[in-house]
Amino acid sequence: MQQTIDLQMPLSENFRLGEFVTSATARRLNIDNTPSPQHIVALRNLCQRVLQPLRNEFGPIRISSGYRCPRLNEAVGGVGNSQHQRGEAADIHLPSHRTGIEYYYFLRDHCPYDQLLFEHTRSGMMWIHVSCLRDLTRNRQMHIPNYKA
């Protein structure tokens, strides 16, 4: 049974819950991607500490993937221990290679993070995966600038 959640719930000044839970794959496969209150707290932490500072610096950014329930994570081919399943991670769409590099270094130099990965497919799609734990002392600050110079 699907719970009703407020997709307009603010997570930070410019981010709303709907950006992190709405999924075309979940709709197509009829997967309930409703986060728990604990997941929402983790998403709020990610937004306030990482994504909002990025938006403040660069203007609007688009989240291509946020919270994923285990069934949705499996459907999209996510790893079994994905931080998306805990509400700790987001994938940021990159409008260009250059902008992606700018985002990457801003996040690396100015925001707390657990993982910061510049990722791409062979077909050329690019995104940044960033995660942040609520306990900042546990963030590993693992960063991989996997982009072509």
DSSP file with accessible surface (Angstrom, degrees, kcal/mol):
  #  RESIDUE AA STRUCTURE BP1 BP2  ACC     N-H-->O    O-->H-N    N-H-->O    O-->H-N    TCO  KAPPA ALPHA  PHI   PSI    X-CA   Y-CA   Z-CA
    1    1 A M              0   0  226      0, 0.0     2,-0.3     0, 0.0    31,-0.0   0.000 360.0 360.0 360.0 123.8    0.0    0.0    0.0
    2    2 A Q        -     0   0  117      1,-0.0     2,-0.2    31,-0.0    30,-0.0  -0.546 360.0-138.3 -75.6 135.1    1.5    3.3   -1.1
    3    3 A Q        -     0   0  126     -2,-0.3     2,-0.5     1,-0.0    -1,-0.0  -0.562  19.6-117.9 -83.6 154.5    1.8    6.0    1.5
    4    4 A T        +     0   0  144     -2,-0.2     2,-0.3    30,-0.0    -1,-0.0  -0.835  37.0 178.0 -94.2 128.4    1.0    9.6    0.6
    5    5 A I        -     0   0   42     -2,-0.5     2,-1.0     4,-0.0     3,-0.1  -0.926  35.7-110.6-126.7 156.2    3.9   12.0    0.9
    6    6 A D    >   -     0   0   94     -2,-0.3     3,-1.9     1,-0.2    11,-0.3  -0.752  24.0-168.0 -87.5 103.4    4.1   15.7    0.1
    7    7 A L  T 3  S+     0   0   72     -2,-1.0    11,-2.9     1,-0.3    12,-0.3   0.705  87.4  59.5 -66.7 -16.9    6.3   16.0   -3.0
    8    8 A Q  T 3  S+     0   0  130      9,-0.2    -1,-0.3     8,-0.1    -2,-0.1   0.414  73.6 131.6 -89.6   2.0    6.5   19.7   -2.4
    9    9 A M    <   -     0   0   49     -3,-1.9     8,-2.4     7,-0.1     2,-0.2  -0.342  62.0-121.0 -56.3 124.7    8.1   19.2    1.0
   10   10 A P  B     +A   16   0A  73      0, 0.0     6,-0.2     0, 0.0     3,-0.1  -0.506  33.3 176.5 -72.5 136.7   11.2   21.5    1.2
   11   11 A L  S    S-     0   0    1      4,-2.9    37,-0.3     1,-0.4     2,-0.3   0.583  75.8 -17.1-105.7 -24.4   14.5   19.8    1.9
   12   12 A S  S    S-     0   0   13      3,-1.4    -1,-0.4    35,-0.1     3,-0.3  -0.896  94.5 -66.3-160.1-172.7   16.4   23.1    1.5
   13   13 A E  S    S+     0   0  142     -2,-0.3    35,-0.0     1,-0.2    34,-0.0   0.866 131.2  16.5 -54.9 -40.6   15.8   26.6    0.1
   14   14 A N  S    S+     0   0   52     33,-0.1     2,-0.4    -4,-0.0    -1,-0.2   0.376 109.5  83.2-119.0   3.5   15.6   25.4   -3.5
   15   15 A F        -     0   0    2     -3,-0.3    -4,-2.9    29,-0.0    -3,-1.4  -0.921  52.0-165.6-117.1 140.3   15.1   21.6   -3.3
   16   16 A R  B >   -A   10   0A  80     -2,-0.4     3,-1.6    -6,-0.2     4,-0.4  -0.872  33.3-113.6-119.8 153.6   11.8   19.7   -2.9
   17   17 A L  T >> S+     0   0    0     -8,-2.4     3,-2.2    -2,-0.3     4,-0.8   0.851 109.6  67.9 -54.5 -38.6   11.3   16.0   -2.0
   18   18 A G  H >> S+     0   0   12    -11,-2.9     4,-1.9     1,-0.3     3,-0.5   0.810  90.7  62.2 -55.3 -31.9    9.7   15.3   -5.4
   19   19 A E  H <4 S+     0   0   74     -3,-1.6    -1,-0.3   -12,-0.3    -2,-0.2   0.731 109.3  42.1 -64.9 -21.2   13.0   15.8   -7.1
   20   20 A F  H <4 S+     0   0    2     -3,-2.2    47,-1.4    -4,-0.4    46,-0.3   0.518 121.9  33.6-106.3  -9.1   14.5   12.9   -5.2
   21   21 A V  H << S+     0   0   13     -4,-0.8     2,-0.3    -3,-0.5    -2,-0.2   0.586  86.6 101.1-122.3 -17.5   11.8   10.3   -5.3
   22   22 A T     <  +     0   0   78     -4,-1.9     2,-0.4    -5,-0.2    44,-0.1  -0.560  47.7 172.3 -74.7 131.4   10.0   10.8   -8.6
   23   23 A S     >  -     0   0   25     -2,-0.3     4,-2.3     1,-0.1     5,-0.2  -0.972  36.9-152.5-147.0 126.6   11.2    8.1  -11.1
   24   24 A A  H  > S+     0   0   65     -2,-0.4     4,-2.8     1,-0.2     5,-0.2   0.881 104.4  52.8 -62.7 -37.8   10.0    7.2  -14.6
   25   25 A T  H  > S+     0   0   34      2,-0.2     4,-2.5     1,-0.2    -1,-0.2   0.926 108.0  49.8 -64.7 -42.9   11.3    3.6  -14.0
   26   26 A A  H  >>S+     0   0    7      2,-0.2     5,-2.8     1,-0.2     4,-0.6   0.923 113.1  47.2 -62.4 -42.1    9.3    3.4  -10.7
   27   27 A R  H ><5S+     0   0  164     -4,-2.3     3,-0.9     3,-0.2    -2,-0.2   0.943 112.7  48.7 -62.8 -47.1    6.2    4.6  -12.5
   28   28 A R  H 3<5S+     0   0  179     -4,-2.8    -2,-0.2     1,-0.3    -1,-0.2   0.887 120.0  36.8 -61.9 -38.4    6.6    2.2  -15.4
   29   29 A L  H 3<5S-     0   0   70     -4,-2.5    -1,-0.3    -5,-0.2    -2,-0.2   0.353 109.5-119.9 -97.9   5.8    7.2   -0.8  -13.1
   30   30 A N  T <<5 +     0   0  128     -3,-0.9     2,-0.5    -4,-0.6    -3,-0.2   0.917  53.7 164.3  55.3  49.2    4.6    0.3  -10.5
   31   31 A I      < -     0   0    8     -5,-2.8     2,-0.9    -6,-0.2    -1,-0.2  -0.845  39.7-131.4 -99.4 129.0    7.3    0.5   -7.8
   32   32 A D        +     0   0   54     -2,-0.5    39,-0.2     1,-0.1    40,-0.2  -0.713  26.6 179.5 -79.1 107.5    6.4    2.4   -4.6
   33   33 A N        +     0   0   13     -2,-0.9    -1,-0.1   -12,-0.1    34,-0.1  -0.165  23.6 147.5-103.0  38.4    9.4    4.6   -4.1
   34   34 A T        -     0   0   28      1,-0.0     2,-0.1    34,-0.0    -2,-0.1  -0.629  40.2-138.6 -79.1 123.4    8.2    6.3   -0.9
   35   35 A P        -     0   0    2      0, 0.0    51,-0.0     0, 0.0    -1,-0.0  -0.455  13.1-120.6 -79.6 154.5   11.0    7.2    1.5
   36   36 A S     >  -     0   0   37     -2,-0.1     4,-2.2     1,-0.1     3,-0.2  -0.403  34.2-100.4 -80.4 166.7   10.7    6.7    5.3
   37   37 A P  H  > S+     0   0  102      0, 0.0     4,-2.2     0, 0.0     5,-0.2   0.888 126.4  55.5 -55.3 -36.4   11.1    9.7    7.6
   38   38 A Q  H  > S+     0   0  143      1,-0.2     4,-1.9     2,-0.2     5,-0.1   0.901 106.4  49.7 -64.0 -40.3   14.7    8.5    8.2
   39   39 A H  H  > S+     0   0   37      2,-0.2     4,-2.6     1,-0.2    -1,-0.2   0.894 108.9  52.9 -64.9 -38.5   15.4    8.7    4.5
   40   40 A I  H  X S+     0   0   19     -4,-2.2     4,-2.7     2,-0.2    -2,-0.2   0.909 106.7  52.1 -65.8 -38.6   13.9   12.2    4.3
   41   41 A V  H  X S+     0   0   54     -4,-2.2     4,-2.2     1,-0.2    -1,-0.2   0.925 111.1  48.0 -61.2 -43.3   16.2   13.3    7.1
   42   42 A A  H  X S+     0   0    6     -4,-1.9     4,-2.3     2,-0.2    -2,-0.2   0.913 111.5  49.7 -64.6 -41.7   19.2   12.0    5.2
   43   43 A L  H  X S+     0   0    0     -4,-2.6     4,-2.7     2,-0.2    -2,-0.2   0.904 109.1  52.2 -63.2 -40.8   18.0   13.7    2.0
   44   44 A R  H  X S+     0   0   76     -4,-2.7     4,-2.9     2,-0.2     5,-0.3   0.923 108.9  50.6 -61.8 -42.3   17.6   17.0    3.8
   45   45 A N  H  X S+     0   0   16     -4,-2.2     4,-2.5     2,-0.2     5,-0.3   0.940 111.1  48.5 -58.7 -48.3   21.2   16.7    5.1
   46   46 A L  H  X>S+     0   0    0     -4,-2.3     4,-2.0    41,-0.3     5,-1.9   0.922 114.5  46.0 -59.5 -44.4   22.4   16.0    1.6
   47   47 A C  I  <>S+     0   0    0     -4,-2.7     5,-3.4     3,-0.2    -2,-0.2   0.943 116.2  43.1 -65.4 -48.3   20.5   19.0    0.2
   48   48 A Q  I  <5S+     0   0  109     -4,-2.9    -2,-0.2   -37,-0.3    -1,-0.2   0.883 123.4  34.5 -70.4 -37.0   21.5   21.5    2.9
   49   49 A R  I  <5S+     0   0  106     -4,-2.5    -1,-0.2    -5,-0.3    -2,-0.2   0.757 136.2   8.3 -90.2 -25.4   25.2   20.6    3.2
   50   50 A V  I  X5S+     0   0    0     -4,-2.0     4,-1.6    -5,-0.3    -3,-0.2   0.747 124.9  41.6-123.2 -57.7   26.0   19.7   -0.4
   51   51 A L  I  ><S+     0   0    0     -5,-1.9     4,-2.6     2,-0.2     5,-0.2   0.888 111.6  52.6 -73.7 -38.7   23.4   20.4   -3.1
   52   52 A Q  H  ><S+     0   0   13     -5,-3.4     4,-3.0    -6,-0.3     5,-0.2   0.940 109.1  49.8 -64.8 -44.1   22.2   23.8   -1.9
   53   53 A P  H  > S+     0   0   37      0, 0.0     4,-1.6     0, 0.0    -1,-0.2   0.908 111.3  50.5 -59.0 -37.8   25.7   25.2   -1.8
   54   54 A L  H  X S+     0   0    0     -4,-1.6     4,-2.4     2,-0.2     5,-0.3   0.938 112.4  46.2 -63.5 -44.4   26.3   23.9   -5.3
   55   55 A R  H  X S+     0   0   65     -4,-2.6     4,-2.8     1,-0.2    -1,-0.2   0.904 108.7  55.6 -65.8 -39.2   23.1   25.5   -6.5
   56   56 A N  H  < S+     0   0  101     -4,-3.0    -1,-0.2     1,-0.2    -2,-0.2   0.867 114.3  41.2 -60.4 -34.7   24.0   28.8   -4.7
   57   57 A E  H  < S+     0   0  120     -4,-1.6    -2,-0.2    -5,-0.2    -1,-0.2   0.873 131.9  19.3 -79.8 -39.7   27.2   28.9   -6.6
   58   58 A F  H  < S-     0   0   67     -4,-2.4    -3,-0.2     1,-0.3    -2,-0.2   0.474  99.7-120.9-115.4  -6.3   26.0   27.8  -10.1
   59   59 A G  S  < S+     0   0   20     -4,-2.8    -1,-0.3    -5,-0.3    -2,-0.1  -0.460  70.6   5.9  89.5-168.9   22.3   28.3  -10.2
   60   60 A P        -     0   0  101      0, 0.0     2,-0.3     0, 0.0    -4,-0.0  -0.129  64.4-172.3 -54.3 138.5   19.7   25.6  -10.9
   61   61 A I        -     0   0   16     33,-0.0     2,-0.5   -10,-0.0    33,-0.1  -0.924  17.9-129.0-127.0 154.7   20.9   22.0  -11.1
   62   62 A R        -     0   0  143     31,-0.5    31,-2.7    -2,-0.3     2,-0.6  -0.925   9.6-146.2-111.6 128.3   19.0   18.9  -12.1
   63   63 A I  E     -B   92   0B  17     -2,-0.5    29,-0.2    29,-0.2     3,-0.1  -0.796  14.0-177.3 -89.3 121.4   18.9   15.8  -10.0
   64   64 A S  E    S+     0   0B  68     27,-2.5     2,-0.3    -2,-0.6    28,-0.2   0.699  73.1  11.6 -93.3 -20.7   18.7   12.7  -12.2
   65   65 A S  E     +B   91   0B  24     26,-1.2    26,-2.9   -42,-0.1    -1,-0.3  -0.939  65.7 149.3-156.5 134.1   18.5   10.2   -9.4
   66   66 A G        +     0   0    4      1,-0.5   -45,-0.2    -2,-0.3    21,-0.1   0.052  60.8  14.5-127.6-118.1   18.0   10.6   -5.6
   67   67 A Y        -     0   0   13    -47,-1.4    -1,-0.5    20,-0.1     2,-0.4  -0.384  62.0-174.7 -66.5 137.4   16.3    8.2   -3.2
   68   68 A R        -     0   0   27     16,-1.5    19,-0.2    -3,-0.1   -35,-0.1  -0.976  19.0-139.3-133.9 122.0   15.8    4.7   -4.5
   69   69 A C     >  -     0   0   13     -2,-0.4     4,-3.0     1,-0.1     5,-0.2  -0.323  40.4 -98.8 -66.2 161.8   14.0    2.0   -2.6
   70   70 A P  H  > S+     0   0   80      0, 0.0     4,-2.4     0, 0.0     5,-0.2   0.891 123.9  51.1 -54.1 -40.1   15.7   -1.4   -2.9
   71   71 A R  H  > S+     0   0  145      2,-0.2     4,-2.1     1,-0.2     5,-0.1   0.917 113.4  44.1 -66.3 -41.7   13.3   -2.6   -5.6
   72   72 A L  H  > S+     0   0    4      2,-0.2     4,-2.0     1,-0.2     6,-0.2   0.916 110.8  55.1 -68.0 -41.3   13.9    0.5   -7.7
   73   73 A N  H  <>S+     0   0    3     -4,-3.0     5,-2.9     1,-0.2     4,-0.3   0.923 110.6  45.9 -57.9 -42.5   17.7    0.4   -7.1
   74   74 A E  H ><5S+     0   0  156     -4,-2.4     3,-1.3    -5,-0.2    -1,-0.2   0.918 109.3  55.5 -65.6 -41.0   17.7   -3.2   -8.4
   75   75 A A  H 3<5S+     0   0   48     -4,-2.1    -1,-0.2     1,-0.3    -2,-0.2   0.824 110.5  44.3 -63.4 -32.1   15.5   -2.2  -11.4
   76   76 A V  T 3<5S-     0   0   65     -4,-2.0    -1,-0.3    -3,-0.1    -2,-0.2   0.402 119.3-107.7 -94.4   3.2   18.0    0.5  -12.5
   77   77 A G  T < 5 +     0   0   66     -3,-1.3    -3,-0.2    -4,-0.3    -2,-0.1   0.723  60.6 163.0  81.7  22.3   21.1   -1.7  -12.0
   78   78 A G      < -     0   0   24     -5,-2.9    -1,-0.2    -6,-0.2     2,-0.0  -0.343  45.8 -95.6 -71.2 155.1   22.3    0.0   -8.8
   79   79 A V    >   -     0   0   95      1,-0.1     3,-1.8     2,-0.1    -1,-0.1  -0.350  34.6-112.7 -69.3 152.8   24.8   -1.7   -6.6
   80   80 A G  T 3  S+     0   0   70      1,-0.3    -1,-0.1    -3,-0.1    -6,-0.1   0.778 115.6  43.5 -60.7 -29.7   23.4   -3.6   -3.6
   81   81 A N  T 3  S+     0   0  120      3,-0.0    -1,-0.3     4,-0.0    -2,-0.1   0.055  82.8 157.2-104.2  26.8   24.9   -1.2   -1.0
   82   82 A S    X   -     0   0    9     -3,-1.8     3,-1.3     1,-0.2     4,-0.3  -0.228  44.8-140.7 -56.9 133.8   24.0    2.0   -2.9
   83   83 A Q  G > >S+     0   0   10      1,-0.3     5,-2.1     2,-0.2     3,-1.2   0.680  97.9  76.6 -69.6 -15.2   23.8    5.1   -0.7
   84   84 A H  G > 5S+     0   0    4      1,-0.2   -16,-1.5     4,-0.2     3,-1.3   0.862  87.3  60.7 -59.2 -34.9   20.8    6.1   -2.8
   85   85 A Q  G < 5S+     0   0   33     -3,-1.3    -1,-0.2     1,-0.3    -2,-0.2   0.681 106.8  44.7 -69.1 -17.1   18.8    3.4   -0.8
   86   86 A R  G < 5S-     0   0  110     -3,-1.2    -1,-0.3    -4,-0.3    -2,-0.2   0.345 115.2-112.2-105.1   1.7   19.5    5.3    2.4
   87   87 A G  T < 5S+     0   0    0     -3,-1.3   -41,-0.3    -4,-0.3    -3,-0.2   0.658  88.8 113.7  76.6  16.7   18.8    8.8    1.0
   88   88 A E      < +     0   0   28     -5,-2.1    44,-2.0   -22,-0.1     2,-0.3   0.473  64.5  57.5 -98.2  -3.6   22.4    9.8    1.3
   89   89 A A  E     - C   0 131B   0     -6,-0.6     2,-0.3    42,-0.2    42,-0.2  -0.929  50.4-177.8-135.1 153.3   23.2   10.2   -2.4
   90   90 A A  E     - C   0 130B   0     40,-2.3    40,-2.5    -2,-0.3     2,-0.5  -0.986  20.8-137.6-142.7 150.6   22.2   12.0   -5.5
   91   91 A D  E     -BC  65 129B  13    -26,-2.9   -27,-2.5    -2,-0.3   -26,-1.2  -0.945  21.4-149.7-106.6 130.8   23.2   12.0   -9.2
   92   92 A I  E     -BC  63 128B   0     36,-3.0    36,-1.8    -2,-0.5   -29,-0.2  -0.892  13.3-127.5-106.6 123.2   23.5   15.4  -10.7
   93   93 A H  E     - C   0 127B  68    -31,-2.7   -31,-0.5    -2,-0.5    34,-0.2  -0.436  21.0-143.7 -64.3 138.5   22.9   15.8  -14.4
   94   94 A L        -     0   0    7     32,-1.2    32,-0.3     1,-0.1     3,-0.1  -0.928  10.9-162.7-110.6 118.1   25.7   17.6  -16.2
   95   95 A P  S    S+     0   0   84      0, 0.0     2,-0.3     0, 0.0    -1,-0.1   0.763  78.1   0.4 -70.3 -21.7   24.8   20.0  -19.0
   96   96 A S  S  > S-     0   0   45      1,-0.1     4,-2.2    30,-0.0     5,-0.1  -0.984  70.8-110.5-158.7 162.0   28.3   19.9  -20.4
   97   97 A H  H  > S+     0   0   69     -2,-0.3     4,-2.1     2,-0.2     5,-0.2   0.930 118.2  50.4 -60.4 -46.7   31.7   18.4  -19.7
   98   98 A R  H  > S+     0   0  180      1,-0.2     4,-2.2     2,-0.2    -1,-0.2   0.921 110.3  48.9 -60.9 -45.6   33.2   21.7  -18.6
   99   99 A T  H  > S+     0   0   31      1,-0.2     4,-3.0     2,-0.2    -1,-0.2   0.905 108.5  55.4 -62.3 -39.2   30.3   22.4  -16.2
  100  100 A G  H  X S+     0   0    0     -4,-2.2     4,-2.8     2,-0.2    -1,-0.2   0.910 107.1  48.6 -59.4 -42.8   30.7   18.9  -14.8
  101  101 A I  H  X S+     0   0   40     -4,-2.1     4,-2.4     2,-0.2     5,-0.3   0.924 111.6  50.0 -64.7 -40.7   34.4   19.6  -14.0
  102  102 A E  H  X S+     0   0   75     -4,-2.2     4,-2.1     1,-0.2    -2,-0.2   0.928 112.6  46.7 -63.0 -45.1   33.4   22.9  -12.4
  103  103 A Y  H  X S+     0   0   12     -4,-3.0     4,-2.8     2,-0.2     5,-0.3   0.931 110.9  53.4 -58.9 -48.1   30.8   21.2  -10.2
  104  104 A Y  H  X S+     0   0    0     -4,-2.8     4,-2.6    -5,-0.2    -2,-0.2   0.936 112.0  42.1 -55.6 -51.6   33.2   18.4   -9.3
  105  105 A Y  H  X S+     0   0   70     -4,-2.4     4,-2.3     2,-0.2    -1,-0.2   0.862 112.8  53.5 -71.4 -31.8   35.9   20.8   -8.0
  106  106 A F  H  X S+     0   0   26     -4,-2.1     4,-2.0    -5,-0.3     5,-0.3   0.961 112.8  44.2 -62.3 -49.8   33.5   23.1   -6.2
  107  107 A L  H  X S+     0   0    1     -4,-2.8     4,-1.8     1,-0.2    -2,-0.2   0.927 114.4  49.8 -60.7 -44.4   32.0   20.1   -4.4
  108  108 A R  H  < S+     0   0   87     -4,-2.6    -1,-0.2    -5,-0.3    -2,-0.2   0.900 119.9  35.8 -60.8 -40.8   35.5   18.6   -3.6
  109  109 A D  H  < S+     0   0   87     -4,-2.3    -1,-0.2    -5,-0.2    -2,-0.2   0.657 129.4  26.3 -91.1 -17.5   36.8   21.9   -2.3
  110  110 A H  H  < S+     0   0  130     -4,-2.0    -3,-0.2    -5,-0.2    -2,-0.2   0.504 107.1  60.3-127.7  -6.5   33.8   23.4   -0.5
  111  111 A C  S  < S-     0   0    9     -4,-1.8     2,-0.2    -5,-0.3   -61,-0.1  -0.945  74.4-113.9-129.6 149.0   31.3   20.7    0.7
  112  112 A P        +     0   0   38      0, 0.0     2,-0.3     0, 0.0    -3,-0.1  -0.553  46.7 164.0 -73.8 142.9   31.4   17.7    3.0
  113  113 A Y        -     0   0    8     -2,-0.2    28,-1.0    23,-0.1    19,-0.3  -0.991  41.4-156.6-155.9 155.9   31.0   14.4    1.1
  114  114 A D  S    S+     0   0    3     17,-3.1    28,-2.7     1,-0.4     2,-0.4   0.827  91.4  12.9 -94.9 -53.3   31.4   10.7    1.5
  115  115 A Q  E     -De 131 142B  37     16,-0.5    16,-2.1    26,-0.2    -1,-0.4  -0.982  59.4-179.8-125.5 140.5   31.7    9.9   -2.2
  116  116 A L  E     +De 130 143B   0     26,-2.3    28,-2.4    -2,-0.4     2,-0.4  -0.936  15.8 172.4-138.4 109.0   32.2   12.3   -5.1
  117  117 A L  E     -De 129 144B  22     12,-2.9    12,-2.7    -2,-0.4     2,-0.7  -0.979  28.7-150.8-127.6 124.7   32.4   10.5   -8.4
  118  118 A F  E     -D  128   0B   2     26,-2.3    28,-0.5    -2,-0.4     2,-0.3  -0.843  36.3-177.8 -88.2 113.9   32.5   12.0  -11.9
  119  119 A E  E     +D  127   0B  59      8,-3.1     8,-2.4    -2,-0.7     2,-0.3  -0.829  14.7 169.2-120.4 156.7   30.8    9.3  -13.9
  120  120 A H  E     -D  126   0B  68     -2,-0.3     2,-0.2     6,-0.2     6,-0.2  -0.982  25.3-126.4-158.1 159.1   29.9    8.7  -17.6
  121  121 A T    >   -     0   0   47      4,-2.2     3,-1.6    -2,-0.3    -2,-0.0  -0.638  35.5-107.3-100.8 168.3   28.7    6.0  -20.0
  122  122 A R  T 3  S+     0   0  258      1,-0.3    -1,-0.1    -2,-0.2     0, 0.0   0.804 119.7  60.9 -63.8 -27.3   30.4    5.0  -23.2
  123  123 A S  T 3  S-     0   0  106      2,-0.1    -1,-0.3     1,-0.0    -3,-0.0   0.535 124.3-101.2 -80.5  -5.2   27.7    6.8  -25.1
  124  124 A G  S <  S+     0   0   46     -3,-1.6     2,-0.1     1,-0.3    -2,-0.1   0.388  70.7 144.9 106.7  -4.9   28.7   10.1  -23.5
  125  125 A M        -     0   0  121    -32,-0.0    -4,-2.2    -5,-0.0     2,-0.3  -0.484  30.2-166.8 -65.1 138.5   26.1   10.6  -20.7
  126  126 A M  E     + D   0 120B  43    -32,-0.3   -32,-1.2    -6,-0.2     2,-0.3  -0.961  16.6 155.8-130.3 147.3   27.8   12.3  -17.7
  127  127 A W  E     -CD  93 119B  50     -8,-2.4    -8,-3.1    -2,-0.3     2,-0.5  -0.974  34.9-122.4-157.9 163.1   26.8   12.8  -14.1
  128  128 A I  E     -CD  92 118B   0    -36,-1.8   -36,-3.0    -2,-0.3     2,-0.5  -0.968  18.6-155.1-110.7 128.6   28.2   13.4  -10.7
  129  129 A H  E     +CD  91 117B  13    -12,-2.7   -12,-2.9    -2,-0.5     2,-0.4  -0.905  21.2 174.4 -98.0 125.7   27.4   11.0   -7.9
  130  130 A V  E     -CD  90 116B   0    -40,-2.5   -40,-2.3    -2,-0.5     2,-0.3  -0.996   7.6-179.2-135.1 139.8   27.7   12.7   -4.5
  131  131 A S  E     -CD  89 115B   0    -16,-2.1   -17,-3.1    -2,-0.4   -16,-0.5  -0.954   5.3-170.4-134.3 157.2   26.8   11.4   -1.1
  132  132 A C        -     0   0    1    -44,-2.0     2,-0.2    -2,-0.3   -86,-0.1  -0.969  14.7-141.0-149.6 131.1   27.0   12.8    2.4
  133  133 A L        -     0   0   11     -2,-0.3     6,-0.1     2,-0.2     5,-0.0  -0.624  20.5-127.4 -88.1 150.2   26.6   11.1    5.8
  134  134 A R  S    S+     0   0  141     -2,-0.2     2,-1.2     1,-0.2    -1,-0.1   0.892 104.7  64.4 -64.2 -39.4   24.8   12.9    8.6
  135  135 A D  S >  S-     0   0   75      1,-0.2     3,-2.4     2,-0.0     4,-0.4  -0.736  76.5-164.6 -84.3  97.2   27.7   12.2   10.9
  136  136 A L  G >  S+     0   0   66     -2,-1.2     3,-1.2     1,-0.3    -1,-0.2   0.768  82.2  67.2 -59.9 -24.7   30.3   14.3    9.0
  137  137 A T  G 3  S+     0   0  126      1,-0.2    -1,-0.3    -3,-0.1    -2,-0.0   0.702  97.9  54.8 -69.8 -15.6   33.1   12.6   10.9
  138  138 A R  G <  S+     0   0  160     -3,-2.4    -1,-0.2    -5,-0.0     2,-0.2   0.518  77.9 115.4 -93.7  -7.9   32.3    9.4    9.1
  139  139 A N    <   -     0   0   21     -3,-1.2   -25,-0.2    -4,-0.4   -26,-0.0  -0.479  53.9-156.8 -64.4 128.5   32.5   10.9    5.6
  140  140 A R        -     0   0  145     -2,-0.2   -26,-0.2     2,-0.1    -1,-0.2   0.611  19.6-138.7 -81.2 -17.4   35.4    9.2    3.8
  141  141 A Q        +     0   0  114    -28,-1.0     2,-0.6     1,-0.2   -26,-0.2   0.891  36.8 172.1  54.2  44.4   36.0   12.0    1.3
  142  142 A M  E     +e  115   0B  64    -28,-2.7   -26,-2.3     2,-0.0     2,-0.4  -0.726   4.5 176.7 -82.6 120.7   36.5    9.5   -1.5
  143  143 A H  E     -e  116   0B  78     -2,-0.6   -26,-0.2   -28,-0.2   -28,-0.0  -0.995  17.4-175.5-133.6 136.5   36.7   11.3   -4.8
  144  144 A I  E     -e  117   0B  86    -28,-2.4   -26,-2.3    -2,-0.4     2,-1.8  -0.939  12.7-159.0-131.6 108.7   37.3   10.0   -8.3
  145  145 A P        +     0   0   58      0, 0.0     2,-2.3     0, 0.0   -28,-0.1  -0.484  21.5 172.3 -85.6  71.0   37.7   12.6  -11.1
  146  146 A N        +     0   0   87     -2,-1.8     2,-0.3   -28,-0.5   -29,-0.0  -0.350  32.8 117.4 -82.8  61.5   36.9   10.0  -13.9
  147  147 A Y        -     0   0   52     -2,-2.3     2,-0.4   -21,-0.0   -27,-0.0  -0.891  69.8-105.4-126.7 158.1   36.7   12.6  -16.7
  148  148 A K              0   0  159     -2,-0.3    -2,-0.0     1,-0.1     0, 0.0  -0.686 360.0 360.0 -82.8 131.3   38.6   13.1  -19.9
  149  149 A A              0   0  138     -2,-0.4    -1,-0.1     0, 0.0     0, 0.0  -0.204 360.0 360.0 -69.1 360.0   41.0   16.1  -19.7
